[in-house]
Each structure stands twice: as C-alpha cells, then as structure tokens.
Amino acid sequence: MIMNISITSVFVQDIDASKAFHIDVLDFAEHTDITLGDGSYRWCTVLHPSQPELQVHLTIPGPPYSPEMTGMLNRAMDEGGMFALGLRVDDCRKTHDDLRAKGVEFIQTPEDRPYGVEAVARDNSGNWMVLVEPREFTGADVG
C-alpha cells in the first residue's frame, strides 16, 4: 500500500545555488547532500521543517536522460518554462512581500481565485513556484 509522497524532484541549473536559495530564501532545511558512485552523481535534498516527510530532490538534468532530453530540459529552464513547487502559505500577500524583499522574482502578483489567493514566482533556476493561500470552495464558486 502506498503511504504518501516522500520525494519530489526539481531540475535546477546549479545544485549549490539552489540549495542555498531553498534554505536561505524559502526557509527550508538541508536533508541529504552526498556524492555517489565515481563522484559523478550528487544526491541533494532539502525539506520544509513543517513537512519533514517530503524531501525535495535538487538535480541537474543529465544521465540517465539522453543528451537530447537533457538539452530540452536545460532549454526549458533557460526559458523559464519549468514548474518546480506548489507552496501552501498562510498569507499570500505577506509572503509575496517578504520574498520580493529577498529578491525573488514574481511573474504573477497575488490574485484572488475561487480556491484562495495565488501568486507565481520563479526560483533561482527560473522554475515556476506557485504560492497558494487556500480557502474552502465549491463548484458554485467557479464561474
């Protein structure tokens, strides 16, 4: 039986810079950072202290992906077309202001949606991060 989701991966351009971004800007904590095998593969995970059972694996595109797929993933990051994380927040407008003050780029300021208040930012690799302050809603709220 599947118990929960324990790891999600985010493609990044630079593991050290992304690790620092997640820890210093988003208030995540380091979990694991080791080099495996012949030194060619790095396993680096961070987690949010309020959700320690979910690790975020920060990884650079490469093998076992083909060179074509690796190139496509790198181009998608360069173009800002990759999705990274959806983050639940308690106050989207305040979190937006706090992260902007730390230099985070936003591509959508906080907006009211039927499901809550949502903003979209970019991580330091250009990936989308969606911030949502959720609220209860029904199908009647969508119009």
N, C-alpha and C positions, 0 to 999 in steps of 0.2 A: 504494500500500500504506500502511495506517495504521501509523505507527511507535510511537506512545504517546499517552497523555493529557497535554496540555500546559497546559490551563486548566480550572479548575472555578470556578463562581460561587457565592457565598454572599450571600443577601439580608441586608442589615443596616439598622438604623434610623438610624445616623449613621456616615458613612464615616470621619471623623476619629477618633471614639471607637473604632471597630472596628479601624482601622489601628493605633492605639496599643495596644489590647488584644492584637492578634496579635503585635506587636513586643515590647512591654514585659512581657507576661504569658506568652505562648507561645513566646517567643524566635524568632519569625520575623524576616525581614528585608524592608525595603521593596524593591520591584522597580520599579514604574512608578506615577507619580501625575501625570496630566495632565488638563487640561480640553480638551474637543474642541468643534468647531463654534462655535456662537454663545455658548459658555460654559455651556450648559445640561446638558452631559453630562460626567461625570467618570469616567475610566478609572483605577482604583486597584488595583494588585495587590501582594500580598506573597508570599513564598515561604519555605520552610524551608531553611536553609543545607545540610542534608544531601540535599536533593532539589530542586536549583535548576531542573530542567527542568519542574516543575509549579508554575504560578502559581495563586494563589487570588485571584480577582477579587471585590472587595468592592463591592457595588452596592445602591443603594436602589431598591425597586420603583417603576416608572414607565414612561413610553413606551419601547418600542412596545406595552406591555401596555395593555389597555383600563382605564378607571377602575374598572370592576367587579373586574377581576383584580388590579389594584394594591391596591384596598381589601381584597380577600380575603387577599393576601399580607401586608399590614400587620397585619390582624387575627390571622392565624396566628402572626406573630412576637409580637404583644402577648400572645397566649395561651400562648406557649412551645411551639408545635406544629410548628416548622420544624426540619428536620435540616440541620446545617452540614457538619461534617467528621468523618471517622473517622481517628483518630490512632494510629499504632503507637508503643508505648512500650516501654522495656526493663524497667521495673519499675513496674507499675501502682499498687501501694500507695504507693510512694515518690512517684511523680508526683502521685497524688491528694493526699498530704500537702503537697507543695510548692505545688500550685495552690491548695489551700484556704488555705494561709498567705498567698497573694497575693490572697485574697478571691473566688476562683472558687466559684460555687455548684454543688454536686453534687446530682443527683436520684437517683443510684444509687451507693453506695459500691462499692469493688472487690469483685467476686464471682468465684469460680471457675466457669468454663464449660468445656465439652469442648474448645473451641478456644483457651483461655487464660484470663487474668484480665481482666475487663472492668469499667469504671466509666463513668458517664454524667454529664457536666457541662453547664452552659449557658455560652454565650459572652455577651458584654455586650449582645447584642440578644435574648437569650432562646432562641437556637437550641441544639439538642442537639449536643454533641460527644461522640463515643464514643471512649474510650481503651481500647486493647486491647494487652495483653502476650501475643502469640501463642505457641502451642505446637503441636507436631505432634499430630494426632489422626486417627482413622479413624471410619468409620461405627459400629464397635463401641463407640466411646466415648460415643455419643449414646444416651440411653436413656430 
